[in-house]
Amino acid sequence: LGKNYPARVNNLLVTKKLLALNKKHNIAGGNPDSGSEHSVKLSGKKYPARV
């Protein structure tokens, strides 16, 4: 990501990327440990890892 972005925007983009990867990973069923009870905390709200 470019250095021109403020830190908050960078963090948001990174978090979105990680969430997308996490979602892909769970749909693919790669890791049996990553079930629906695992969630990512994002801006004070809980988002389920599996959708």
N, CA, C and O atoms as a GROMACS GRO file, in nm:
protein
  204
    1LEU      N    1   0.084  -0.120   0.000
    1LEU     CA    2   0.000   0.000   0.000
    1LEU      C    3   0.087   0.125   0.000
    1LEU      O    4   0.198   0.125   0.054
    2GLY      N    5   0.036   0.229  -0.061
    2GLY     CA    6   0.114   0.351  -0.077
    2GLY      C    7   0.135   0.426   0.052
    2GLY      O    8   0.054   0.418   0.144
    3LYS      N    9   0.245   0.500   0.057
    3LYS     CA   10   0.276   0.578   0.177
    3LYS      C   11   0.188   0.703   0.185
    3LYS      O   12   0.183   0.768   0.289
    4ASN      N   13   0.120   0.738   0.077
    4ASN     CA   14   0.038   0.859   0.077
    4ASN      C   15  -0.088   0.843   0.161
    4ASN      O   16  -0.148   0.942   0.202
    5TYR      N   17  -0.128   0.719   0.185
    5TYR     CA   18  -0.248   0.695   0.266
    5TYR      C   19  -0.220   0.726   0.412
    5TYR      O   20  -0.112   0.695   0.462
    6PRO      N   21  -0.316   0.787   0.481
    6PRO     CA   22  -0.303   0.799   0.626
    6PRO      C   23  -0.308   0.661   0.691
    6PRO      O   24  -0.360   0.566   0.633
    7ALA      N   25  -0.253   0.652   0.812
    7ALA     CA   26  -0.241   0.522   0.879
    7ALA      C   27  -0.377   0.453   0.894
    7ALA      O   28  -0.387   0.332   0.877
    8ARG      N   29  -0.480   0.530   0.924
    8ARG     CA   30  -0.612   0.470   0.947
    8ARG      C   31  -0.664   0.403   0.821
    8ARG      O   32  -0.721   0.294   0.827
    9VAL      N   33  -0.645   0.468   0.707
    9VAL     CA   34  -0.691   0.411   0.580
    9VAL      C   35  -0.611   0.285   0.550
    9VAL      O   36  -0.668   0.184   0.509
   10ASN      N   37  -0.480   0.291   0.571
   10ASN     CA   38  -0.395   0.174   0.552
   10ASN      C   39  -0.443   0.057   0.636
   10ASN      O   40  -0.457  -0.055   0.586
   11ASN      N   41  -0.470   0.083   0.764
   11ASN     CA   42  -0.514  -0.022   0.854
   11ASN      C   43  -0.645  -0.082   0.809
   11ASN      O   44  -0.664  -0.204   0.815
   12LEU      N   45  -0.737   0.003   0.763
   12LEU     CA   46  -0.867  -0.044   0.718
   12LEU      C   47  -0.851  -0.134   0.596
   12LEU      O   48  -0.914  -0.239   0.586
   13LEU      N   49  -0.766  -0.090   0.501
   13LEU     CA   50  -0.745  -0.169   0.380
   13LEU      C   51  -0.682  -0.304   0.414
   13LEU      O   52  -0.720  -0.407   0.360
   14VAL      N   53  -0.585  -0.302   0.505
   14VAL     CA   54  -0.519  -0.426   0.547
   14VAL      C   55  -0.620  -0.518   0.613
   14VAL      O   56  -0.623  -0.638   0.587
   15THR      N   57  -0.703  -0.461   0.701
   15THR     CA   58  -0.803  -0.541   0.772
   15THR      C   59  -0.901  -0.603   0.675
   15THR      O   60  -0.936  -0.720   0.688
   16LYS      N   61  -0.945  -0.524   0.576
   16LYS     CA   62  -1.038  -0.576   0.475
   16LYS      C   63  -0.974  -0.691   0.398
   16LYS      O   64  -1.038  -0.792   0.372
   17LYS      N   65  -0.846  -0.674   0.363
   17LYS     CA   66  -0.773  -0.779   0.292
   17LYS      C   67  -0.768  -0.906   0.375
   17LYS      O   68  -0.793  -1.016   0.325
   18LEU      N   69  -0.735  -0.890   0.504
   18LEU     CA   70  -0.726  -1.006   0.592
   18LEU      C   71  -0.861  -1.073   0.609
   18LEU      O   72  -0.869  -1.196   0.611
   19LEU      N   73  -0.968  -0.994   0.621
   19LEU     CA   74  -1.102  -1.050   0.634
   19LEU      C   75  -1.139  -1.129   0.509
   19LEU      O   76  -1.196  -1.238   0.518
   20ALA      N   77  -1.104  -1.074   0.392
   20ALA     CA   78  -1.134  -1.143   0.267
   20ALA      C   79  -1.057  -1.275   0.259
   20ALA      O   80  -1.112  -1.377   0.219
   21LEU      N   81  -0.930  -1.272   0.298
   21LEU     CA   82  -0.848  -1.393   0.300
   21LEU      C   83  -0.906  -1.495   0.397
   21LEU      O   84  -0.915  -1.614   0.366
   22ASN      N   85  -0.944  -1.447   0.514
   22ASN     CA   86  -1.000  -1.533   0.617
   22ASN      C   87  -1.128  -1.600   0.567
   22ASN      O   88  -1.149  -1.719   0.589
   23LYS      N   89  -1.213  -1.521   0.499
   23LYS     CA   90  -1.338  -1.573   0.446
   23LYS      C   91  -1.311  -1.681   0.342
   23LYS      O   92  -1.371  -1.788   0.344
   24LYS      N   93  -1.218  -1.650   0.250
   24LYS     CA   94  -1.180  -1.745   0.145
   24LYS      C   95  -1.131  -1.875   0.208
   24LYS      O   96  -1.170  -1.985   0.168
   25HIS      N   97  -1.046  -1.860   0.306
   25HIS     CA   98  -0.983  -1.973   0.373
   25HIS      C   99  -1.089  -2.062   0.438
   25HIS      O  100  -1.082  -2.185   0.428
   26ASN      N  101  -1.187  -1.999   0.504
   26ASN     CA  102  -1.290  -2.075   0.573
   26ASN      C  103  -1.385  -2.144   0.476
   26ASN      O  104  -1.427  -2.257   0.499
   27ILE      N  105  -1.419  -2.076   0.365
   27ILE     CA  106  -1.507  -2.136   0.265
   27ILE      C  107  -1.437  -2.257   0.203
   27ILE      O  108  -1.500  -2.358   0.173
   28ALA      N  109  -1.305  -2.243   0.184
   28ALA     CA  110  -1.228  -2.354   0.128
   28ALA      C  111  -1.217  -2.469   0.228
   28ALA      O  112  -1.187  -2.582   0.191
   29GLY      N  113  -1.243  -2.438   0.355
   29GLY     CA  114  -1.239  -2.541   0.459
   29GLY      C  115  -1.098  -2.590   0.488
   29GLY      O  116  -1.078  -2.706   0.522
   30GLY      N  117  -1.000  -2.500   0.475
   30GLY     CA  118  -0.861  -2.540   0.493
   30GLY      C  119  -0.828  -2.574   0.637
   30GLY      O  120  -0.754  -2.669   0.663
   31ASN      N  121  -0.880  -2.497   0.731
   31ASN     CA  122  -0.842  -2.515   0.870
   31ASN      C  123  -0.964  -2.553   0.954
   31ASN      O  124  -1.055  -2.472   0.969
   32PRO      N  125  -0.966  -2.673   1.010
   32PRO     CA  126  -1.080  -2.717   1.091
   32PRO      C  127  -1.097  -2.634   1.218
   32PRO      O  128  -1.206  -2.630   1.276
   33ASP      N  129  -0.989  -2.568   1.262
   33ASP     CA  130  -0.996  -2.489   1.384
   33ASP      C  131  -1.068  -2.355   1.364
   33ASP      O  132  -1.116  -2.296   1.460
   34SER      N  133  -1.075  -2.308   1.239
   34SER     CA  134  -1.137  -2.178   1.217
   34SER      C  135  -1.286  -2.197   1.192
   34SER      O  136  -1.331  -2.202   1.077
   35GLY      N  137  -1.361  -2.208   1.299
   35GLY     CA  138  -1.506  -2.229   1.289
   35GLY      C  139  -1.582  -2.100   1.307
   35GLY      O  140  -1.524  -1.992   1.311
   36SER      N  141  -1.714  -2.112   1.319
   36SER     CA  142  -1.799  -1.993   1.324
   36SER      C  143  -1.782  -1.917   1.455
   36SER      O  144  -1.815  -1.798   1.461
   37GLU      N  145  -1.732  -1.982   1.561
   37GLU     CA  146  -1.719  -1.911   1.688
   37GLU      C  147  -1.599  -1.816   1.688
   37GLU      O  148  -1.593  -1.724   1.769
   38HIS      N  149  -1.504  -1.838   1.596
   38HIS     CA  150  -1.391  -1.747   1.584
   38HIS      C  151  -1.438  -1.622   1.512
   38HIS      O  152  -1.506  -1.630   1.410
   39SER      N  153  -1.402  -1.508   1.564
   39SER     CA  154  -1.444  -1.384   1.501
   39SER      C  155  -1.332  -1.282   1.503
   39SER      O  156  -1.239  -1.290   1.584
   40VAL      N  157  -1.343  -1.186   1.414
   40VAL     CA  158  -1.244  -1.080   1.406
   40VAL      C  159  -1.306  -0.954   1.464
   40VAL      O  160  -1.417  -0.916   1.425
   41LYS      N  161  -1.237  -0.890   1.556
   41LYS     CA  162  -1.290  -0.768   1.615
   41LYS      C  163  -1.250  -0.650   1.527
   41LYS      O  164  -1.131  -0.626   1.505
   42LEU      N  165  -1.349  -0.578   1.478
   42LEU     CA  166  -1.324  -0.468   1.387
   42LEU      C  167  -1.407  -0.348   1.430
   42LEU      O  168  -1.530  -0.354   1.433
   43SER      N  169  -1.340  -0.240   1.464
   43SER     CA  170  -1.403  -0.115   1.508
   43SER      C  171  -1.514  -0.140   1.610
   43SER      O  172  -1.626  -0.089   1.595
   44GLY      N  173  -1.484  -0.217   1.713
   44GLY     CA  174  -1.576  -0.236   1.824
   44GLY      C  175  -1.687  -0.336   1.799
   44GLY      O  176  -1.761  -0.371   1.892
   45LYS      N  177  -1.701  -0.384   1.675
   45LYS     CA  178  -1.806  -0.482   1.645
   45LYS      C  179  -1.742  -0.617   1.619
   45LYS      O  180  -1.625  -0.626   1.581
   46LYS      N  181  -1.819  -0.722   1.639
   46LYS     CA  182  -1.767  -0.855   1.612
   46LYS      C  183  -1.818  -0.903   1.476
   46LYS      O  184  -1.939  -0.903   1.451
   47TYR      N  185  -1.727  -0.943   1.392
   47TYR     CA  186  -1.763  -0.999   1.263
   47TYR      C  187  -1.731  -1.148   1.265
   47TYR      O  188  -1.618  -1.185   1.297
   48PRO      N  189  -1.825  -1.233   1.231
   48PRO     CA  190  -1.794  -1.376   1.227
   48PRO      C  191  -1.688  -1.406   1.122
   48PRO      O  192  -1.687  -1.345   1.014
   49ALA      N  193  -1.601  -1.499   1.153
   49ALA     CA  194  -1.495  -1.534   1.059
   49ALA      C  195  -1.554  -1.610   0.940
   49ALA      O  196  -1.504  -1.599   0.828
   50ARG      N  197  -1.660  -1.686   0.965
   50ARG     CA  198  -1.721  -1.764   0.858
   50ARG      C  199  -1.855  -1.701   0.822
   50ARG      O  200  -1.934  -1.669   0.911
   51VAL      N  201  -1.880  -1.682   0.694
   51VAL     CA  202  -2.005  -1.620   0.651
   51VAL      C  203  -2.088  -1.722   0.573
   51VAL      O  204  -2.197  -1.690   0.527
   0.00000   0.00000   0.00000
